[in-house]
Amino acid sequence: MRNSKKRDNLWKEAYKKCRLSVKHIQMAKELGLNPKSLIKNIPNPKEKWKLPVRNWIEHMYEKRFRKSARERNYVII
């Protein structure tokens, strides 16, 4: 029980610090990301090349699951 409360608190912290929606939290969990990695990847103002965390999650989710969706749609004759 104690670890699950700690984990829930970390997800709440990531939710607030990264300005994520519930949808983005769900996508991050499906990708296997942990809340510490999300918080760690918040870009500084000097890091113009780095995507905001919510866009980063969307990009990775689309990249992984769009590819697997395409593989499922192939018809073998």
C-alpha positions as a Markdown table, in Angstrom:
| # | Residue | x | y | z |
|---|---|---|---|---|
| 1 | Met | 0.0 | 0.0 | 0.0 |
| 2 | Arg | 2.7 | 2.4 | 0.9 |
| 3 | Asn | 4.5 | 2.2 | -2.5 |
| 4 | Ser | 1.3 | 2.7 | -4.4 |
| 5 | Lys | 0.5 | 5.9 | -2.4 |
| 6 | Lys | 4.1 | 7.1 | -3.1 |
| 7 | Arg | 3.7 | 6.3 | -6.8 |
| 8 | Asp | 0.3 | 8.1 | -6.9 |
| 9 | Asn | 1.9 | 11.2 | -5.3 |
| 10 | Leu | 4.7 | 11.1 | -7.9 |
| 11 | Trp | 2.1 | 11.0 | -10.7 |
| 12 | Lys | 0.2 | 13.9 | -9.2 |
| 13 | Glu | 3.4 | 15.9 | -9.0 |
| 14 | Ala | 4.2 | 15.2 | -12.6 |
| 15 | Tyr | 0.6 | 16.1 | -13.5 |
| 16 | Lys | 1.1 | 19.6 | -11.9 |
| 17 | Lys | 4.7 | 20.3 | -12.9 |
| 18 | Cys | 4.4 | 19.2 | -16.5 |
| 19 | Arg | 0.9 | 20.6 | -17.0 |
| 20 | Leu | -0.5 | 17.4 | -18.3 |
| 21 | Ser | -4.0 | 16.2 | -18.8 |
| 22 | Val | -5.4 | 12.9 | -17.6 |
| 23 | Lys | -5.2 | 11.7 | -21.2 |
| 24 | His | -1.4 | 12.5 | -21.3 |
| 25 | Ile | -0.9 | 10.7 | -18.0 |
| 26 | Gln | -2.7 | 7.6 | -19.4 |
| 27 | Met | -0.6 | 7.7 | -22.5 |
| 28 | Ala | 2.6 | 8.0 | -20.5 |
| 29 | Lys | 1.6 | 5.0 | -18.4 |
| 30 | Glu | 0.9 | 3.0 | -21.5 |
| 31 | Leu | 4.3 | 3.9 | -22.9 |
| 32 | Gly | 5.9 | 2.6 | -19.6 |
| 33 | Leu | 7.2 | 6.0 | -18.6 |
| 34 | Asn | 7.6 | 6.9 | -14.9 |
| 35 | Pro | 6.8 | 10.2 | -13.4 |
| 36 | Lys | 10.4 | 11.0 | -12.5 |
| 37 | Ser | 11.4 | 10.8 | -16.2 |
| 38 | Leu | 8.6 | 13.2 | -17.1 |
| 39 | Ile | 9.7 | 15.8 | -14.5 |
| 40 | Lys | 13.3 | 15.4 | -15.5 |
| 41 | Asn | 12.4 | 16.2 | -19.2 |
| 42 | Ile | 10.8 | 19.5 | -18.5 |
| 43 | Pro | 12.7 | 21.9 | -20.9 |
| 44 | Asn | 14.5 | 24.9 | -19.6 |
| 45 | Pro | 14.1 | 28.2 | -21.5 |
| 46 | Lys | 17.6 | 27.7 | -22.9 |
| 47 | Glu | 16.6 | 24.3 | -24.3 |
| 48 | Lys | 14.7 | 25.5 | -27.4 |
| 49 | Trp | 15.2 | 22.2 | -29.2 |
| 50 | Lys | 13.4 | 20.2 | -26.5 |
| 51 | Leu | 9.7 | 19.6 | -26.9 |
| 52 | Pro | 7.3 | 20.3 | -24.0 |
| 53 | Val | 6.5 | 17.2 | -22.1 |
| 54 | Arg | 2.9 | 16.8 | -23.3 |
| 55 | Asn | 4.1 | 17.1 | -27.0 |
| 56 | Trp | 6.9 | 14.7 | -26.3 |
| 57 | Ile | 4.5 | 12.1 | -24.9 |
| 58 | Glu | 2.1 | 12.6 | -27.9 |
| 59 | His | 5.0 | 12.2 | -30.3 |
| 60 | Met | 6.2 | 9.0 | -28.7 |
| 61 | Tyr | 2.7 | 7.5 | -28.4 |
| 62 | Glu | 1.9 | 8.2 | -32.0 |
| 63 | Lys | 5.2 | 6.8 | -33.2 |
| 64 | Arg | 4.8 | 3.6 | -31.2 |
| 65 | Phe | 1.1 | 2.8 | -31.6 |
| 66 | Arg | 0.6 | 4.1 | -35.1 |
| 67 | Lys | 3.3 | 1.7 | -36.3 |
| 68 | Ser | 1.7 | -1.2 | -34.5 |
| 69 | Ala | -1.7 | -0.3 | -35.9 |
| 70 | Arg | -0.3 | -0.3 | -39.4 |
| 71 | Glu | 1.2 | -3.8 | -38.8 |
| 72 | Arg | -2.2 | -5.1 | -37.7 |
| 73 | Asn | -3.9 | -3.8 | -40.9 |
| 74 | Tyr | -1.7 | -5.8 | -43.3 |
| 75 | Val | -3.5 | -8.5 | -45.2 |
| 76 | Ile | -1.5 | -11.6 | -46.0 |
| 77 | Ile | -2.6 | -13.4 | -49.2 |
